[in-house]
Amino acid sequence: MKKLARRGLTGLLVLLLGGWLLLNLLDVNQLKKPVLTWLNENTELDVSIGRLEFNPLSPYKLLAEDVRLGDWFSARQVYLELEQLAPLAGRTEIAILDIIDGRLNLEQTRPPELPANLANVYIHELNTRNLSLAGNGWEAGGIRLSVSNWQPRQNGQWQWWADADVSGNLRQLSHPALELAGFGFTGQLRQGRLELDDMRSRLFGGLLSGSLVLDPVSRELRLNRPRFSQVKLPVNPDVTLAEGWTLQLTRAGLDNVSLTTPSLVVNGIRGEIRDLEWTGSGLPQGRGQWQASEATLDWLRLDSHTLQWLGDKERQSITLAGNAWEGNIEAELGWYADQGRLDVDELRLSNTKLVWQPDIHWPVPDVRIHKLNLTSTELLSLDNELPLSVYNGDVFITDLAWSAGLWRPLSTQARIEGSVTELVWNSLIGRNTEFSARLTDEQWLLDNLNGNWLDGQLTMNGSMGLYPPHSTELELAGKDWQLRHLSNWLRADRGFAGDLTVNVRLTGEPGNADSWQGKLALDGRDIFVEQAGLDHWLRNRLAEDYPRPKQVDAALAGLDLMQHDGFIYRLDLQGPVQAGRWQLNGSALQSVRHLLALRGSISAGGQLKLNLGVINDAGCRELAIQLTEDWQAPKLRLHQPTLAEPCQPWYSGAVPYPAAGLPGKLIEAVRALPAAP
């Protein structure tokens, strides 16, 4: 009996040893084809496996190589270790699931269809190494992920956001609007949300740390107490969030952050954003405060400054103070993005030096200025179309708006006033000038402008309509103007100099030359004009015979005038302006040797209807000169009228006969002179 027992035990041992050897010699890959066929027919997984390693004596462990699920997932190796397999109960517990060198296409992924005996799947530990993700604009590589205590399937339904503990890192995460590298995190999945308690990453050349909550149900991404350090953040206005998503930041710390948009650049930002919410379009809402080393918006530039921000969907409010243009700035601004409107609630610039560049344009189409105060301001224009410089200018503006290319008032207090120590327009210089103006719904009102201009005095006031026909009233008084400055400013072909006093009182429409009415008076002393030898030309004409009116070539007369320079000791041109024509009756000018009187008119467009007379010491005209048509190409007629005895005075105004003038009858006296050399 004992011998039989020994033989039985020996046979069983040999059988077990042989079975063990047989199972180890069995190539499990021979079972791969029927198993995959069954899986693909019953689960719609579309699975393919390159190689299997499986030991029947360790039935809960499996290593698969070159695994592919359709065209949305592949892996070099997948290691599976089962904790429990209860097909009848529909429960599967996976102790370890490792995915090596996996690739997942997010755009083509779909939940696998599993049989009923896999209704509940529980994973104790899921690990990935060098996992790559791609799709929907996102790309991630080098992902090392650990997920523990996760039940992705319950009662036959997939629940990818089931509770679990997660940790890991990834080499790189990129998106058209985002670039992360060296991203490490620890956290958990709780109640359908991904909560990362601790995350750290390199972001746009800097560092990002903090905590994160990703809620797919509420479609929210929240960053709690994130800290941005040395980050150079580019903002592309074309980038938006997925529809319905919201980005939120709470108590975000900024440490030497740079912000770059197509129009705005801010560097050296340090501070805090207490709250921020952005729905992916338009501007965010929230609040924050920070200081920055510099900021540029188009041609606007701020140096070291502090800023407070409060924004909502309608208005972005900014309060800032700091340095700008070598001076100081304080501002309270409001930006209405939907309207494209900037409200300047208050803006103060002091001791600033502004530079106007040729390519400068105002980037905001609609501006409302409630209060603007410039003190001790300097302006230098580098634009040839605007040859302007201002030294020590003070300007105060209140309740003015600019939109659609027009100024308009915001209240009955709309006005602009100020003073300038020195203003240079090209070579025209104004000093110690004060001005004040108001704006109504219908017109600009210049209450006062006075100062030192052309080394003399200028006083001006008036009004101009905002809308066609732009009805205008102007009253101007200029005293002791030095004409050499005006000559340099106009860059005239013929230089001139002298002293001029001007009085103007006019009303009219700028677009209608015939509408002008009023009075214009010019009183000049010691005037010199290059290439306008009036005395020489008049002497020659007096020496010639014009017994009857004769038309002469005005161009030749002009060439004759250009042979010498001219001197005018006294100039008195005055008269009313009627229907756009300046009536000059009673006007005259005194040269070195002659007195020339004027009667007739000059139109606002330069049309001449003038009768001039060379006057002798008795006030009688001995040479009649008629100028008609356009002043640039006039028609000229000369006549020496017969003098009655006694002669009838043709001029008896305020301009005296020149001390160096010839006495008696001019024509006789001129012809008695020796011939000119």
GURO-215327 format. One record per atom (N, C-alpha, C): z, x, y. Coordinates in steps of 0.1 Angstrom, whole numbers, plus 5000, padded with zeros to 4 digits. Each point is the difference from the previous one (the first is absolute). Layout:
residues N
ZXY/...
END
This chain:
residues 677
500050084988/500049925012/500050095013/500950104999/500050095011/498750075002/499450044988/498750075000/499049915007/500049874996/499049915006/500249985015/501350005004/500349995015/499550125007/500250124994/499550125007/498549995001/499349964989/498650005001/499549895010/500749905002/499649895010/500250055014/501150075002/500350065013/498950105004/499750094989/499150105003/498649945003/499649904993/498749935002/500049945014/501149945004/500049935014/499950115010/500750124998/499950105010/498650065001/499450014988/498650055000/499149905007/500249874997/499249905007/500150005015/501350015004/500250015015/499450125006/500250114993/499450135005/498549995000/499449944990/498649995000/499549905011/500749895001/499749915011/500150065014/501050085001/500250075013/498850095003/499750084989/498950095002/498749935002/499849884993/498849925002/499949955014/501149955005/500049945014/499750115010/500650124998/499750115010/498650054999/499449994988/498650044999/499049905005/500549875002/499249895004/499550025014/498849995003/499450015014/500149875006/501049985009/500249875007/498849965008/499250105005/498849965008/499049924992/500250004986/499149914992/500349855003/501349985004/500449865003/499749965014/499650105008/499849975014/498949895003/498950014992/498949915003/500449854997/500549974988/500449864998/501149955009/500950095003/501149965010/499549975013/499150095006/499449975013/499149885000/499349984989/499249884999/500849875001/501250014992/500949885001/500649985014/500450115006/500549995013/499149955010/498750055000/499149955010/499549864998/500149954987/499649864997/501149915004/501350044999/501149915002/500750025014/499750115007/500750025013/499150025011/498750014998/499050035011/500450125008/500650104994/500450125007/498850095002/499049994991/498950105001/500550144999/500850034989/500750124998/499050104993/500150135004/499450114992/500950115000/500150074988/501050114999/499250114993/500250125005/499350124995/500750054987/501350015000/500850064989/501449945000/500549974987/501349954998/500850104992/501350015004/501050074991/501149904997/500149984987/501049904995/500650044987/501249994998/500750034988/500749884994/499549954989/500649874995/501550014997/500550134998/501450014998/500749995014/499350015011/500649975013/499149895006/500149884995/499149905004/500149955014/501050045008/500249955013/499650105011/499350114995/499550105009/498550014999/499350015011/498550015000/499550085012/499150094997/499450085010/498549975000/499449955011/498649975001/499450105011/498850054997/499350085009/498749945004/499550045012/498849945006/499949854999/501049945006/500249855000/499249945011/499449894998/499249935011/500249854998/500349935011/500049865000/498949955009/498949954994/498949965009/499650115009/499649965012/499650105010/501150015011/501249964997/501150005011/501150094997/500150054987/501150094997/499650104990/500450135002/499850104990/501250105001/500250074989/501150104999/499750104990/500450135003/499750104990/501049984988/501249965002/501049984990/500949885003/500349924990/501049905001/500950014989/501350025003/501050014989/500949875001/500249944987/500749884999/501150014990/501249975004/501150004991/500749865001/500049934988/500649865000/501450014997/500849915007/501449984998/500249894990/499249905001/500149884991/498749935000/499649954988/498849924999/500349884992/500049895007/500449874993/498949905002/498850014993/498949915002/500349864999/500949964990/500349864998/500849945012/500850095006/500749955012/499250025013/498850074999/499250025012/500650105009/500850094995/500750105009/499750144996/499650085010/499750144997/500750085011/500850104995/500850095008/499450144999/499550065011/499550135000/501050105005/500450094992/501050105004/499450105011/498850054997/499450095009/498549985000/499449995012/498549995001/499650115010/499350104996/499650115008/498550005002/499550015012/498650005003/499750135007/499150084994/499650135005/498650005005/499850055012/498750025006/499249865000/500749905005/499449865000/499349985013/499049904999/499349965012/499949855000/500349945011/500049855001/499249965012/499049914998/499249955010/500549865004/500650005012/500749885005/499149885002/498750035004/499149895003/499549934987/500050064989/499549954988/501049964989/501350035004/501049974990/500249854998/500549974988/500349864997/501149994989/500849905001/501149994990/499549994986/500550094991/499549994986/500449874993/499249944992/500349884992/500650054987/501349974997/500750044988/500349884992/500150024986/500349894991/501549955003/500349884993/501349945002/501150084995/499850094990/501150084994/500350115010/499350015011/500450105010/500349935013/500749894999/500349915011/501050075010/500950084994/501050065008/500050154997/499750085011/499950144999/501150065009/500850094995/501150065008/499850154998/500050075012/499850154999/501350075006/500650084991/501250075005/499650115009/498950074997/499750125008/498550015000/499450005012/498650025002/499850135009/499250094996/499850125007/498550035001/499650045012/498650055002/500050145005/499050074997/499850145005/498550025004/499850035013/498750025005/499149884999/500649895004/499349875000/499249995014/498849944999/499249985012/499749855001/500149965013/499649865003/498950005010/499149905000/499049985009/499649865001/499649965013/499549865002/500549945012/499349905006/500349935012/500350105012/499250115000/500250105011/501150104998/500849984989/501150094997/499650104990/500550125001/499950104990/501350084999/500550024987/501250074998/499850094988/500650125001/499850104989/501350074997/500150064988/501250084996/501349925000/499949884995/501249915000/500850034988/501350035002/501050014990/501049885002/500049914991/500849875002/500949984988/501249965003/501049964990/500549865003/499849914990/500449865001/500949974988/501249955003/501049974989/500449865000/500349944988/500649874999/499149895006/498850004995/498949925006/499549904990/499949885003/499449904991/498749945007/498950064998/498849965007/499449874994/500549964988/499449874994/501149924995/500049875004/501049914995/499449864998/500349954988/499549874996/498549995001/499350114997/498650005000/499450025014/500850025010/499550025014/500350145005/499050065006/500250135006/500849995013/501050085002/500850015012/500250145004/498950055007/500050155003/501150045010/500549905007/501050035010/501449964995/500250014987/501349974994/501050115004/501349974999/501050095004/499950134992/500150115006/500050144994/500550105009/500350124995/500450115008/498850105000/499650055012/498850085001/500450135008/499350114996/500150125008/498750084997/499850105008/498850084997/499550075013/498850054999/499450075011/498550004998/499250025010/498650014999/499550115009/498950064995/499450115008/499449965012/499249895000/499349955012/499749864999/500149935012/499749865001/499149985013/498849954999/499249995011/499449865002/499649975013/499549885004/499250035013/499049925004/499450035013/500950015012/501249934999/501050015011/501250084996/500150064988/501350064996/499750124991/500850105001/499950124992/501450054997/500449994987/501350054996/499850114990/501050095000/499950114990/501550044996/500250044988/501350034995/501049895002/499649884996/500849885001/501049984989/501250015003/501149984990/500849885003/500549934989/500749885003/501049974988/501049925003/500949944990/500349865005/500149904990/500349875004/499949904989/499749885002/500049904990/499149885003/499649934990/499449875001/501049894999/500249925010/501049895000/499449885006/500149894992/499649875005/498650005006/499150074993/498650015003/499750095012/500950085004/499850095011/500250154995/499250095006/500250144998/500950055011/501250054996/500950065010/500250144997/499550095009/500250144999/501150045010/501250044994/501150035008/499950145007/499250094993/499950135006/498550044997/499350025011/498650054999/499850125010/499250094996/499750125008/498650044998/499350035011/498650034998/499550095012/498950074998/499350065011/499049905005/500049995013/499149895006/499350065013/498750014999/499250055011/500650135007/500250094991/500550135005/501550015003/500849894998/501449995002/500749954988/501249955002/500949954990/500449855002/500149924990/500449875000/501149984990/501149945004/501149974991/500649865004/500749944990/500649875003/500049914987/500149875002/500049914989/498949905003/499549944989/498849915001/500349884991/499549885005/500049884992/498649945000/499449984988/498749944999/500149874993/499749895007/500249874995/498649934999/499450004988/498749934998/500049855003/501149944996/500149855002/499949975015/500950065008/500049985015/498950085007/499350084992/499050095006/500550085012/501150074997/500650085010/500350144995/499850105009/500350144998/501050045011/501350034995/501050035010/500550154998/500150075011/500550135000/501449995008/501150044993/501349995005/500550145004/500350025012/500550135005/499150114996/498749995002/499150114997/500250115011/499750124996/500050115010/498750074999/499350015012/498850075001/500250135007/499750114994/500350135006/498750085000/499650055011/498850095002/498749934995/500049875000/498849924996/499049995011/498850024996/498849985010/499349884995/500349885005/499649884995/498749955007/498949994993/498749955006/500049844998/499649935010/499949864999/498649965002/499449944989/498649955001/500149855003/499549955011/500049865003/499349914990/499150064993/499249924990/500749974987/501150074998/500849994988/501049885001/500049914990/500949895000/500749994986/501049925000/500749974987/499249894993/500350004987/499549894992/500449875005/499249904999/500349875006/501349944995/500849965010/501349944998/501150104999/499850135000/501050104998/500650035014/501350055000/500750045012/500750134997/499950095010/500750135000/501149995009/501250044995/501250005008/500750135000/500550045012/500850125001/501449975006/501150054995/501349985006/500750135002/500350025013/500850125004/499250134995/498850015004/499250114997/500350125009/500350114995/500350125008/498750095002/499850045012/498850085003/500550145005/499550104994/500450145003/498750085002/499650035012/498850085003/498849944994/499749875002/498949934994/498950005011/498750004995/498849995008/499349884996/499549925010/499249884997/498750025007/498949974992/498650015005/499249884997/499449945010/499149894999/498750045007/498949924999/498850045007/500250015015/501049945006/500150015014/501450065005/501049994991/501450045003/500450114991/500650115007/500650114992/501450025006/501050004991/501450035004/500550114991/500650105006/500650124993/501450015002/500750064990/501450035002/500949885001/499849904992/500849885001/501350024992/501249975007/501350004994/500749885004/500549924990/500749885004/500149914988/500049875002/500349904990/499249875003/499449954989/499449865000/501049914993/500749925007/501149924994/499449894991/498949945004/499449904992/498550005003/499249984990/498549995001/499549914989/499149915004/499349924991/498549995003/499250034991/498550005002/499449924989/499149905004/499349924990/498650054996/499750125005/498750064996/498949985011/500249925010/499049995010/500849995014/499350045010/500650005013/501150105001/500949995010/501150095002/501349954993/500950094997/501249964993/501049945010/501049934994/501149965008/501350074996/500950025009/501250074997/500650075013/500850104998/500650065011/500450154996/500150085010/500350144997/500250085013/500450124999/500150095011/499950144995/499350085009/499850144996/499750085012/500050134998/499550095011/498850084993/499150055009/498850074995/499750115010/499350104995/499750125008/498849975009/499049924994/498849975008/499349884994/499249935008/499249894996/498849995009/498849974993/498849985008/499349874995/499649925010/499349884997/498750015009/498950034993/498850035007/500250115010/499949985013/500250105010/501450005005/500949904996/501349995005/500950104991/500950075007/500850104993/501450005004/500950004991/501550015002/500550124994/500950075007/500750124993/501349954995/501050085000/501349964994/500549875005/500349904991/500449875005/500849934989/500749905005/500749914991/499449865000/500149934989/499349875000/500849904991/500049885005/500649894993/498949904997/500049954988/498949904996/500649884994/499449885005/500449874995/498749924999/499649974987/498749934998/500149884992/499249905003/499849894991/498549974999/499749894994/498649974997/499249985013/500649965011/499349985012/500150115010/501150065002/500250105010/500750134994/499550115004/500650134998/500650065013/501350015000/500750045012/500450154999/499850075010/500350155000/500850035013/501150074999/500750065011/500150154998/499550075009/499950154999/500450075013/500550124998/500450095011/499850144995/499550085010/499850144996/499250075010/499250104995/499250095008/498549974998/499350005011/498549974999/499450075012/498950064997/499150065011/500950095009/500950084995/500850095007/501149935009/500149874997/501049925008/500849914990/500549895006/500949914992/499349864999/500349944989/499549864998/501149914994/500149885005/500849894995/499149884999/500149934989/499049894998/500649894991/499749885003/500249884991/498749934999/499550014987/498649954998/500049894989/499149915001/499849904989/498550004996/499750004987/498750004995/499849884992/499049925004/499649884992/498750034993/500150034987/498850054993/498949894998/500449884998/499049894998/499249985012/500650025012/499449975012/499450135006/500350124995/499550125005/500650025014/501249975002/500650005014/501350095000/500050085011/501250085003/500749955012/501349974998/500949975011/500850125004/499850045013/500950105005/501149945008/501149974993/501249945006/500650095011/500050134997/500550105010/499550134996/499450085009/499650134997/500350095013/500750114997/500450095011/499550144996/499250065009/499550134999/500550085012/500650114998/500550085011/499750154998/499550065011/499750154999/498950034990/499149914998/499050024989/498750065006/499350074992/498750075004/499049944990/499249915005/499049934991/498650075002/499350014989/498750065000/499049904995/499049975008/499049904996/498850074994/499649984987/498950064993/498849925001/498850064999/498749925002/499949894989/500550024988/499849904989/501249904999/500850005010/501149904999/499549865002/500649914991/499849865002/501349934997/500249885005/501249934998/499949924987/500850044990/499949944986/500449864999/500749945010/500549864998/499249915010/499449894994/499249925009/500849905009/501249984996/500849905008/501450065002/500350025013/501350065004/500649925011/501349984998/500849925010/501150105004/500050035013/501050095006/501049925008/501249994995/501149935007/500750095010/500150134996/500750095009/499650144997/499350075009/499650144998/500450085012/500650114998/500550085011/499750154997/499150055009/499750154999/500650075012/500750104998/500650085011/499750154998/499750065011/499650145001/499050044989/498949925000/499050024990/498850085005/499550094992/498850075003/498949964990/498850005005/498849964992/498950105003/499450054989/498850095002/498949944991/498949975005/498849954993/499150124997/499650014987/499050094995/498649944998/499949875005/498849924998/499250025013/498750044999/499250025011/499749865007/500149894992/499749875005/501249955008/501250074998/501249965007/500750125006/499450065011/500550135005/501349975009/501149974993/501249955007/501250094996/500850035009/501350064997/501149945010/501249994995/501149945007/501250094999/500750025011/501250085000/501149915006/501150004992/501249935005/499749855003/499649934990/499749865002/501149914995/500349905007/501049904996/499249865000/500149934988/499349874999/500949914993/500149875005/500849904994/499149884998/499949954988/499249884996/500949904993/499749875004/500849904993/499149884998/500149944988/499449874997/498550005002/499350104994/498650015000/499550004986/498849944997/499450004987/498650045001/499550074990/498750054999/499449944987/498949925001/499449954988/498649965003/499150014991/498549975002/499550065012/500450135003/499550075011/500449965014/501149915000/500449955013/501550015001/500550025013/501449995003/500449865003/501249964996/500549865003/501550015002/500649915008/501450005002/500849934989/501250054997/500849934991/501049915007/500250025013/500949925008/499650015014/500749935009/499850015014/500550145006/500750084991/500550135005/499150114996/498849974995/499150104996/499650095011/500250134999/499750095011/500050154995/499550085009/499950154997/500350065014/500950105000/500350075012/500450154996/499950085010/500450144998/499650095011/500150134997/499750115010/499550124993/499250085007/499550124995/500150115010/500650114996/500150125009/498650065003/499250014989/498750055002/499049954989/498949955005/499049954991/498650065004/499350064989/498850065003/498949934991/499049955007/498849954993/498850095003/499750084990/499050105002/500550095011/499450015012/500650085011/500649915011/500149874997/500649915010/501650004997/500750035011/501550024998/500749895008/501049944994/500949915007/501450044998/500850005010/501450054999/500949895006/501250004994/501149915005/499549865002/499549954989/499449865000/500949904993/500249895006/500749894995/499149884998/500349924990/499249884998/500849894993/499549885002/500649884994/499049904998/499949934989/499049904997/500649894991/499549885001/500449894992/498849944993/500349934989/498949934993/500449854998/499149915004/500249864997/498949964990/500049874997/499149954990/498550015005/499950025013/498650005006/499650135006/500950085005/499650125007/501050115000/499550125003/500850125003/500350005015/501350025003/500450015014/500550145003/499350085008/500550135004/500849985013/501350004998/500949985012/500050125009/499950124994/500150125009/499650124992/499250085007/499750144995/499950095012/500950105001/500050095012/500450144995/499450095007/500250144997/499250095008/500150134997/499250115006/498850024992/498849975005/498850024993/499050075010/499250094994/499150085008/500650075012/501350044998/500850065010/500349915012/499849874998/500349905010/500849894993/500049885006/500849894996/499149894995/500549934989/499349894994/500949884999/499649895004/500849874998/499049904995/500349934989/499149904995/500849894993/499449885002/500549884992/498949904998/500249914991/498949904998/500249934987/498949944995/500149924987/498650004994/500049974987/498849994992/500149894989/499149914999/500149904990/499750064986/500749944990/499950054986/498749954994/499549895005/498849954993/498849985010/498850004994/498849995009/500249885009/499650025013/499350115006/500850115005/501350014996/500950115004/500250015015/500349895006/500149995015/501150115004/499650075010/500850125004/500350005015/501250045004/500450025013/500550155001/499650075011/500450145001/500350035015/501150065002/500350055013/500550154998/499350095007/500250144999/500050075013/501050095002/500050085012/500250154996/499150085004/500150154997/500050075014/500950095001/500250075013/499950154998/499250075008/499950155000/499650054986/499049944994/499550054987/499250125002/500250104992/499250135001/498849984990/498850005006/498849964992/499650114990/500550125002/499650114991/500549974986/501249934999/500549964987/499149894993/499549915009/499149904995/498750064996/499550105007/498750064996/500250074987/501150074998/500250074987/500149904988/500749895003/500249904990/498649934996/499249975010/498749944997/499050104995/500350135002/499050104996/498649975006/500149975013/498849965007/499050115001/498749965001/498950105001/500250085013/500549935010/500250075013/501549995003/500650125001/501450005003/500349955014/501249945002/500449965014/501550025001/500450005013/501450015003/500349935013/501349995003/500349945013/501249914998/500349925011/501249915000/499549865001/500549914992/499549865000/501249904999/499949905008/501049894999/499249874996/500549934991/499349884994/500949885001/499449895003/500649875000/499149904993/500549934990/499149914992/500849874998/499449895002/500549874996/498949914995/499949984987/498949944994/500449894989/499249904999/500149914989/498649984994/500049974986/498749984994/500150014985/498950004993/499950004986/499250134996/500750084991/499350134997/498649984994/499749904993/498749984995/499049945009/500449965012/499149935009/500150085014/499050085003/500050085012/500049925012/499349885000/499949925011/501249925004/501050014991/501349925003/501050075009/499850135003/501050075007/500149965014/501249985005/500349975014/501250095005/500050025013/501250075005/499650105011/500750115000/499850105010/500250144995/499250095005/500050144996/499850095012/500950105001/500050095011/500250154996/499250095005/500150144997/500150085013/501050085001/500250085012/500150154996/499050085003/500050144995/500050105012/500650124997/500050105009/499750134994/499250095007/499750134996/499450014986/499049924998/499349994987/498950104998/500050074989/499050104997/499249954988/498750005000/499249964989/498950114997/500050054988/499050104996/498649945000/499050085004/498649964999/499849865006/500649985012/499749885007/500050035015/499050085004/499950065014/499549895009/500949915004/499649885008/499550055014/500850095007/499650045013/498650075000/499750084991/498750074999/498949904998/500349904991/498949904998/499849915012/501049965006/499949915012/499350075012/500350135002/499350075010/498550014998/499650024987/498650014997/499349865002/500749894997/499449875001/499949965015/501050055008/499949975015/498950075006/499750124995/498950085006/498649954996/500049914990/498749954996/499749875008/498749954998/499649875007/500049894990/500849895003/500049884992/499949885010/498949995008/499949895010/500149864994/499549994987/500049884993/500750024986/500749904995/500750024987/499050064989/500550104993/499250074991/500850024987/499449974989/500750024987/499850154996/501050074996/499950144996/500650014986/499650114994/500450034986/501550034999/500849914994/501450024999/500450124992/499250034990/500350124991/499850135008/498950005008/499950125009/501150025010/500449885005/501150015010/501350054993/500249964988/501150054992/500050144998/498850064997/499850144998/500350075013/499649955011/500250065013/501550005003/500749904997/501549995002/500750114991/499550034989/500650094990/499950155005/499350025010/499850145005/501250055007/500949915005/501250055007/501249914996/501150055003/501349924998/500249915012/500849904998/500349915011/501549995003/500349985013/501449985005/500149875008/501049924997/500249885006/501550005006/500150015013/501350015006/500749875000/499349895000/500749875001/499149904992/500649914992/499349904993/500849875001/499349905004/500649865002/499049904994/500349964987/499249904994/500949884997/499849895006/500849894997/499349875003/500549894993/499449875002/500449914988/499649875002/500349914990/499150014987/500549954989/499249994988/499749854998/498849975000/499649864998/498949994989/500349914991/499049984989/499650134993/500950094999/499850134993/499350105009/499949985013/499350105009/501050045011/500050135001/500950065010/499350015013/500449925010/499449995013/500550125009/499150095005/500550125007/499749995015/499849895006/499749995014/501250065008/499750095009/501050075008/500550124994/499450054990/500450134993/499250125005/500650124999/499350125005/500750124993/499250115002/500550134995/499650105011/500950105001/499850115010/499850134993/498850065001/499850134995/500250115010/499650124998/500350105010/499249985013/498849954999/499149995012/499649855002/500249914991/499449875001/501149894997/499749885006/500749884997/499049904994/500449964987/499149924993/500749864997/499549895006/500649874998/499349934989/500749904994/499549934988/500249855003/498949924996/500149864999/499349964987/500549894995/499349954987/501149984989/499550024988/500949974988/499650094988/501050014992/499950074987/500549904989/499349974990/500449914990/500950084989/500849924993/500850064989/499150074990/498849964998/499150064991/499250125005/500350035013/499350125006/498749975007/499849875003/498849975008/500250015015/499150075007/500250045014/499149915009/500749955011/499349945011/500650055013/499750135003/500750075011/499050045011/500449975012/499450055012/500950115007/499550125001/500850115006/499450045013/500850045009/499550055013/500650135004/499250095004/500550125006/500349985015/501250015004/500549955013/500250115010/499549985012/500250105011/501449975007/500350095010/501349995006/500249875008/498949925002/500249875007/500149894990/500050034987/500249904989/498749934996/498950065005/498749934997/499350074988/499349934992/499350054988/498750065004/499850124996/498750075002/499250024988/500650004988/499350014987/500549894991/499149914996/500449894991/499650044986/501049994991/499850034986/500349884991/499149964992/500249884991/500050054986/501149964993/500150034985/500149874993/499149984990/500049874992/499950034985/500349904992/499950004986/501150094994/499850054987/501050074993/500450135006/501350035001/500550125007/499550134993/499749994986/499650124993/498550035003/499249905004/498650025003/499649915011/500650035012/499849905012/498650025006/499749905008/498850005009/500550045014/499350095006/500450065013/498949975011/500449945011/499149985011/500750065013/499250075008/500450065013/499349955012/500749995011/499449945012/500750065012/499350045011/500650045012/499749895011/501049915002/499749885009/500050055014/499349935008/499950025015/501349965007/500650095008/501349975006/499749935014/500749895002/500049935013/500850085010/499849975013/500850065010/500849905008/501349995000/500850084991/499949954986/500350094990/499849964986/501249914995/499749924990/501049914994/500850074990/501350025001/500850074990/499849934986/499850084990/499949954987/501350024992/500950095005/501350024993/501050025011/501249934998/501150025010/501350004993/500050064988/501250004992/501050115003/500950024990/501150105002/499650144997/498950034994/499650144998/499450065012/500550115006/499550055012/498750084998/499350035011/498950085000/500450154997/499450074992/500550144996/500050095013/501050085000/500150095012/498850105000/499550034989/498850104999/498749935001/500049875002/498849925001/499250035013/498749984999/499150025012/500249895010/500150035013/500249895010/498649945003/500149885006/498849935005/499249944989/498750005002/499149944990/499850104989/500349964988/500050104988/498650054997/499049925000/498750054996/499550105010/500249975013/499650105010/500850134998/501349994998/500950124999/499650084988/499749934989/499750074987/498750085002/499049935006/498750065001/500050125011/501150005008/500150115010/500750124994/500649984988/500750114994/499050104995/500450134999/499150104994/499849974985/498950044995/499649974986/501150064991/500349934989/501050054991/499450124992/500850114998/499550124993/499649964986/
END
